[in-house]
Amino acid sequence: MSGGSWALAYFLIAIGSALGGMGRYFFSGVITTLTGGTFPYGTMFVNITGCLVIGFFATLTGPDSRLLVGTPARQFVMVVICGGYTTHSCRCSIK
């Protein structure tokens, strides 16, 4: 990769991870507020919905599936955005 390609890749990873992290913070906070915070329902909600998004997106955009999506786009959604959204990327922040 050239210098510009590396910079673009890092920029896209940062943007996707930030989107996933903001979604996690928002939904986890809303669910925790609604349930009182005695059990980490927000974390459970985020992880379940993240797994559902990964599963449906992988099924719908696979090589022999209904939607034609390139490999970089699939990786961006399933690894970067959903990785930032689920606890895969922030296990150390759970108390």
C-alpha positions, 0 to 999 in steps of 0.5 A: 500500500502507498502512503495515502492508502494507509492513511485512508485505511486508518481514517476509515477504521477510526471513523467506523470504530467511533460510529460503533462506539457511539452507538454502544454508548448510546444504547447501553446508556438508554437501556441501563437507565430504563432498567435501573442498572442492577444488571448489565442489560445494556451490555447484553442488548448491545452484544445481542444486536451486534451479533444479529447485525453481523449474522444478517449482514454476513448472510445477505452479502456473502459470495452467493447471496442476494446483495453484492457487496465487496469484501472491503465493505463487508469487513468495514461493517462486520469488523470495524463498526460492529467490532466497535459496537460490541464488547469485542472491542471494549471488554476492559471498560465493563465494570 
